[in-house]
């Protein structure tokens, strides 16, 4: 902020303005004298210095002279002497002129950052610079004129200092407020506001004054004086509640009432100077408190306003942010006369690349130019920056055609722009999605943004032009709300560990007859109590970013279940637990597993953790670290869904795994598809050389099982072996499972022996 220049908004001629200032100052001095009644110090407030300070600050230092002339005229007519007039002129002009010059120099050197700083500067210049200078001039002038009928010696200097300081701190802000600017002249960027009066404070002050006069009239002058101290909370209450200009005018009116009452109480007690100044000191202190509290309140309101603005506004582009757009949409969607709106979303797909190649300054210019482009669109209502390279534009529109036309124009202006970098040039890749918000559609602001995100995702997935606009139907809204409800249910179920542990048995040739090998599967129930299978809730868990919490919840629940049932733990041969891709990237998951194993005393050799092949390929470094840590603790490792990630056998050498689970897509048609059979056979051969055991998933009939045994796959899992059941039922049916497993194995051996015998006989006949 710079110091305020002289005001130029007053169209009065200079001469007329000067005359008005002279007359006004003369009138203020007359009123001050009348308010003082027969006070022994003649005046309880000196208004001429305040008028000079206000006029000089508003119009320039030279304008202290008309106010000083008005004071001199009053002194001449009041006391009838030229010396008094000269003294009044000097003690009204010198101090304010010096204070104004000092404040302007100070503001030029270091502008005030806050209202408190500005008010403190004003108070110090008025009370510690202008008032002492005026008091010194007044004391010397009155002493030279031999005019000290009541106040003698140094008391005159102190008295004049007090009444002049009170006038500047009380009257100057009121004059500036009345002149439209208030103390905001100390901060010229402040917006002007209409000045008013706090009638409640005036009424309360009148009550205090009446009570004080009543006590004085019955001989209780001390109690009457004490009652006047209630002016402090009145001034503070007004300062905190009211804006700056209202506070200034209200303080002037209420303080004038208080000073007049105090002067009336003193009456003709001419031998008592101190009581006459008590009212001045009381009001001066109250005004100081009021100005400081008003500055604190103003700073607080401005800080809250800035915080509110930052909460709604993006500081990079000046547009709304996502919260601001939500608030704007909420206000418009509940309006009684709501019109049709279109919502257009813009995504700069390669914004991060532009930021890396061209630099952050060029990327900033891109976002700012995009913001200006959006606000220039016809019918634009509001624009928002959702995140880096993502924008939204709210427009007035009645049809999908109008929204689509605007989206097409924006796409044409943005897509394909060339940005030059030191390593070459790059073309802007933009996608634009939009939707029409019909006036009859019942929707909230969050649903609007979620639907816009869906439209932007569709636009990003289509070919050039990457443009997609649709009407926002009630069916779409209900589907979105239903999806959001499912998402919240999954999130809450995982957070509160409301999970059900299922298990699916598997054939493990290494397992003793009375022991069980199984894979842990997770289920949860919807609000209606229906069982929700993994294909339904796992994508929701991924979308909610709750897979790490899901994995931890399952591990803890399984370990706790086994710990509470020692017989089940003793009969467990291998318990396989799946880990998601997010858990593989979690650097704390190995430590969590280690803590849970120690807490529930679970033998690590009984637990096998399954990692997905596609996730291991996507983040091989994290997968390798996790495998090494888990194997070091004694856990088994299985590579799940092998073949779906298009991995080469190189990954089998990279990860020291114990089991390789061949994906079910190669197992289901194994009997009828030679290619699937060859893939399985190749996998088995490589796994044998690496001493890795192969497991076949989704084995649902005997023919597939027989073929797998011929190919060398002995570890089998699927419907043929057993369906997924609650983990407790798996152990309850273990005996039946072992009997059936033995029968299946015996039958398979007989069939394999028969096939081998037939193959040997064919080879002998062919050799003949």
Secondary structure, 3 states (H helix, E strand, C coil): CCCCCCCCCCCCCHHHHHHHHHHHHHHHHHHHHHHCCCCCCCCCCCHHHHHHHHHHHHHCHHHHHHHHHHHHHHHHHHHCCHHHHHHHHHHHHHHHHHHHHHHHHHHHHCCCCCHHHHHHHHHHHHHHHHHHHHHHHHHHHHHHCCCCCCCCCCHHHHHHHHHHHHHHHHHHHHHHHHCCCHHHHHCCCCCCCCCCCCHHHHHHHHHHHHHHHHHHHCCCHHHHHHHHHHHHHHHHHHHHHCCHHHHHHHHHHHHHHHHHHHHHHHCCCCCCCHHHHHHHHHHHHHHHHHHHHHHHHHHHHHHHHHHHHHHHECCCCCCECHHHHHHHHHHHHCCCCCCCEEEEEEEECCHHHHHHHHCHHHHHHHHHHHHHHHHCCCCEEEEEEEECCEEEEEEECCCHHHHHHHHHHHHHHHCCCEEEECCEEEECCEEEEEEEECCCCCCCHHHHHHHHHHHHHHHHHCCCCCEEEEECCHHHHHHHHHHHHHHHHHHHHHHCCCCEEEEEEEECCCCCCCCEEEEEEEEEECCCCCEECHHHHHHHHHHCCCHHHHHHHHHHHHHHHHHHCHHHHHHEEEEEEEECHHHHCCCCHHHHHHHHHHHHCCCHHHEEEEEEHHHHHHCHHHHHHHHHHHHHCCCEEEEEEECCCCCCCHHHHHCCCCEEEECHHHCCCCCCCHHHHHHHHHHHHHHHHCCCEEEECCCCCHHHHHHHHHHCCCEEECCCCCCCEEHHHHHHCHHHHHHHHHHHHHHHHHHHHHHHHHHHHHHHHHHC
